[in-house]
Amino acid sequence: MLQAREGTCNWKANAASGMAVHDDCKLRFLELKAKRTHRFIVFKIEEKQKQVVVEKVGEPTQNYDDFTASLPVDECRYAVYDFDFVTAENCQKSRIFFIAWSPDTSRVRSKMIYASSKDRFKRELDGIQVELQATDPTEMGLDVIKSRAN
């Protein structure tokens, strides 16, 4: 019985870590975090290559509406957004959000792949401060971002 359990655990670990992360993902994230050369990054899983790649990079001048407009309506994505805000004490601050975008209208297989690869991918991006899971735009509206930033 114990043998079967161990086999199951190994299978799950391998299944969950089956997605490679393209070096460009880490490089772009470091640029966003350290140099602030990007406002946001949208990542896509290339199922055929079994890896996460950079799909779109937002300029520092782009805003939250530009970011949300860059997410597909019916396909899953990972994204990071560098959110600038002013605290109640009038201090300029920034938070890096990790958003797992999984719209209800996306394919079940796609949702499963993104869900099972999320934690491993997120660990590759050192410096995430806030995580959001969103299935429709209201779950990641600017009001939600503002409330989670503090």
VMD Tcl script that draws the C-alpha trace (Angstrom):
set ca {
  {0.00 0.00 0.00}
  {2.78 2.40 0.90}
  {4.48 1.67 -2.43}
  {1.38 2.80 -4.36}
  {1.15 6.01 -2.37}
  {4.76 6.93 -3.03}
  {4.26 6.30 -6.74}
  {1.23 8.59 -6.74}
  {3.16 11.36 -5.00}
  {6.02 11.11 -7.49}
  {3.62 11.27 -10.40}
  {1.97 14.41 -9.01}
  {5.31 16.11 -8.42}
  {6.41 15.36 -11.98}
  {3.08 16.42 -13.44}
  {3.11 19.68 -11.51}
  {6.66 20.58 -12.47}
  {6.41 19.59 -16.13}
  {6.51 23.18 -17.44}
  {9.89 24.72 -18.13}
  {10.37 28.46 -17.64}
  {12.08 30.30 -20.49}
  {15.08 32.37 -19.30}
  {13.50 35.47 -20.85}
  {10.70 35.28 -18.23}
  {13.18 35.69 -15.36}
  {15.21 38.31 -17.22}
  {12.18 40.51 -17.98}
  {10.92 40.12 -14.41}
  {14.30 41.26 -13.02}
  {14.15 44.28 -15.33}
  {10.67 45.13 -14.01}
  {11.70 44.64 -10.38}
  {15.16 46.23 -10.32}
  {15.23 48.72 -13.18}
  {11.49 49.38 -13.54}
  {11.84 49.28 -17.34}
  {8.41 47.59 -17.67}
  {4.99 48.32 -16.15}
  {3.72 44.78 -16.68}
  {4.55 41.41 -18.23}
  {2.09 38.87 -19.60}
  {3.27 35.25 -19.67}
  {1.84 32.44 -21.77}
  {2.26 28.68 -21.56}
  {3.34 27.23 -24.90}
  {1.78 23.78 -24.60}
  {3.74 22.22 -27.49}
  {7.12 23.33 -26.09}
  {5.93 22.75 -22.51}
  {7.30 26.07 -21.32}
  {6.25 29.47 -20.03}
  {7.25 32.35 -22.32}
  {6.89 36.14 -22.34}
  {3.92 37.15 -24.49}
  {3.78 40.91 -23.94}
  {5.75 43.57 -22.08}
  {4.18 46.89 -21.08}
  {6.07 50.18 -21.26}
  {6.60 52.10 -17.97}
  {4.20 54.79 -19.24}
  {1.33 52.33 -19.72}
  {-1.42 52.12 -17.10}
  {-3.65 49.49 -15.53}
  {-6.24 49.72 -18.33}
  {-3.51 49.00 -20.90}
  {-2.51 45.99 -18.81}
  {-6.01 44.51 -18.48}
  {-6.63 45.11 -22.20}
  {-3.57 42.98 -23.00}
  {-5.08 39.89 -21.32}
  {-7.10 37.64 -23.65}
  {-10.82 37.41 -22.90}
  {-11.05 33.60 -23.10}
  {-7.53 32.27 -22.52}
  {-5.51 31.76 -19.33}
  {-2.34 33.77 -18.64}
  {0.07 34.65 -15.84}
  {0.97 38.27 -15.42}
  {2.93 40.61 -13.18}
  {1.99 44.24 -12.70}
  {4.08 46.91 -10.98}
  {1.49 49.01 -9.14}
  {2.48 52.50 -7.93}
  {0.40 54.14 -5.22}
  {0.47 56.79 -2.51}
  {-0.14 55.74 1.11}
  {-2.37 57.58 3.60}
  {0.88 59.10 4.97}
  {1.54 60.50 1.48}
  {4.44 58.09 0.74}
  {5.06 56.91 -2.80}
  {5.11 53.08 -2.85}
  {5.09 50.22 -5.31}
  {3.84 46.61 -5.12}
  {4.51 43.82 -7.58}
  {1.36 41.82 -8.23}
  {1.28 38.29 -9.61}
  {-2.03 37.63 -11.36}
  {-3.22 34.19 -12.38}
  {-5.80 34.98 -15.06}
  {-8.11 32.03 -15.67}
  {-11.38 33.20 -17.25}
  {-14.44 30.98 -16.91}
  {-14.69 30.84 -20.72}
  {-11.21 29.31 -21.21}
  {-10.68 25.62 -22.01}
  {-10.77 23.22 -19.04}
  {-7.44 21.69 -20.11}
  {-5.84 25.13 -20.20}
  {-7.16 25.98 -16.73}
  {-5.75 22.74 -15.37}
  {-2.30 23.30 -16.92}
  {-2.09 26.88 -15.63}
  {-3.31 25.88 -12.15}
  {-0.84 22.98 -11.82}
  {2.14 25.05 -13.06}
  {1.42 28.26 -11.15}
  {3.33 27.69 -7.90}
  {6.47 26.46 -9.61}
  {6.41 29.39 -12.06}
  {5.79 31.90 -9.28}
  {8.82 30.59 -7.35}
  {10.99 31.48 -10.36}
  {9.97 35.14 -9.96}
  {11.61 36.26 -6.74}
  {10.00 39.46 -5.48}
  {6.26 38.91 -5.93}
  {4.49 40.85 -3.16}
  {0.79 40.21 -3.79}
  {-0.95 37.34 -5.57}
  {-4.39 37.49 -7.19}
  {-6.44 34.75 -8.82}
  {-9.01 36.12 -11.26}
  {-11.69 34.40 -13.34}
  {-13.36 37.59 -14.55}
  {-12.27 41.26 -14.81}
  {-14.12 42.33 -11.63}
  {-11.84 40.09 -9.52}
  {-8.83 42.12 -10.60}
  {-10.33 45.57 -10.97}
  {-8.32 48.63 -9.96}
  {-10.31 48.85 -6.70}
  {-9.21 45.28 -5.81}
  {-5.59 46.11 -6.67}
  {-5.69 49.27 -4.52}
  {-7.19 47.43 -1.53}
  {-4.65 44.58 -1.75}
  {-1.68 46.95 -2.17}
  {-1.85 48.29 1.39}
}
mol new
graphics top color blue
foreach p $ca { graphics top sphere $p radius 0.5 }
foreach p [lrange $ca 0 end-1] q [lrange $ca 1 end] { graphics top cylinder $p $q radius 0.2 }
display resetview
